[in-house]
Amino acid sequence: MKLTPELLRVKFQEGLERRTAELFTLIDAGDADGIYRAFHSLAGIGGTFGFPEVTALAREGEATRDRDRQRTLVRRIIATAAPR
């Protein structure tokens, strides 16, 4: 199976639900280190899989400690990466 840009996007989107659910759990728990790592991972993966908007939002998530802002950023990541 050849990995086309379209297939990479699908693979990214398939894993996004798990990653964002994990982020919401970390935010609710107040796990600052875990939140940073999860946003950092999303930032890198977003770039790799062709979602620069996700990378930018995740970088913002790395930088903020405000839980409401973090939740908003996760919701925006979900919306940005949604299949079109």
Contacts in CASP RR format, 6 or more apart in sequence:
PFRMAT RR
TARGET T0000
AUTHOR 0000-0000-0000
METHOD contacts of the structure
MODEL  1
MKLTPELLRVKFQEGLERRTAELFTLIDAGDADGIYRAFHSLAGIGGTFG
FPEVTALAREGEATRDRDRQRTLVRRIIATAAPR
1 7 0 8 1.000
5 50 0 8 1.000
8 48 0 8 1.000
8 49 0 8 1.000
8 50 0 8 1.000
9 49 0 8 1.000
9 50 0 8 1.000
9 51 0 8 1.000
10 83 0 8 1.000
11 49 0 8 1.000
12 45 0 8 1.000
12 46 0 8 1.000
12 49 0 8 1.000
12 50 0 8 1.000
12 51 0 8 1.000
12 81 0 8 1.000
13 81 0 8 1.000
13 82 0 8 1.000
13 83 0 8 1.000
16 77 0 8 1.000
16 78 0 8 1.000
16 81 0 8 1.000
19 38 0 8 1.000
19 41 0 8 1.000
19 42 0 8 1.000
19 45 0 8 1.000
20 74 0 8 1.000
20 77 0 8 1.000
20 78 0 8 1.000
22 38 0 8 1.000
23 35 0 8 1.000
23 38 0 8 1.000
23 39 0 8 1.000
23 42 0 8 1.000
23 70 0 8 1.000
23 74 0 8 1.000
24 71 0 8 1.000
24 74 0 8 1.000
26 34 0 8 1.000
26 35 0 8 1.000
26 38 0 8 1.000
27 35 0 8 1.000
27 67 0 8 1.000
27 70 0 8 1.000
27 71 0 8 1.000
27 74 0 8 1.000
30 67 0 8 1.000
32 65 0 8 1.000
35 61 0 8 1.000
35 70 0 8 1.000
36 62 0 8 1.000
39 58 0 8 1.000
39 59 0 8 1.000
39 61 0 8 1.000
39 62 0 8 1.000
39 70 0 8 1.000
39 73 0 8 1.000
40 58 0 8 1.000
40 62 0 8 1.000
42 54 0 8 1.000
42 55 0 8 1.000
42 58 0 8 1.000
42 77 0 8 1.000
43 54 0 8 1.000
43 55 0 8 1.000
43 58 0 8 1.000
43 59 0 8 1.000
43 62 0 8 1.000
44 55 0 8 1.000
44 58 0 8 1.000
45 54 0 8 1.000
46 52 0 8 1.000
46 54 0 8 1.000
46 55 0 8 1.000
46 58 0 8 1.000
47 54 0 8 1.000
47 55 0 8 1.000
51 80 0 8 1.000
51 81 0 8 1.000
53 80 0 8 1.000
54 77 0 8 1.000
54 80 0 8 1.000
54 81 0 8 1.000
57 73 0 8 1.000
57 76 0 8 1.000
57 77 0 8 1.000
57 80 0 8 1.000
58 73 0 8 1.000
58 77 0 8 1.000
60 73 0 8 1.000
61 69 0 8 1.000
61 70 0 8 1.000
61 73 0 8 1.000
64 70 0 8 1.000
64 73 0 8 1.000
END
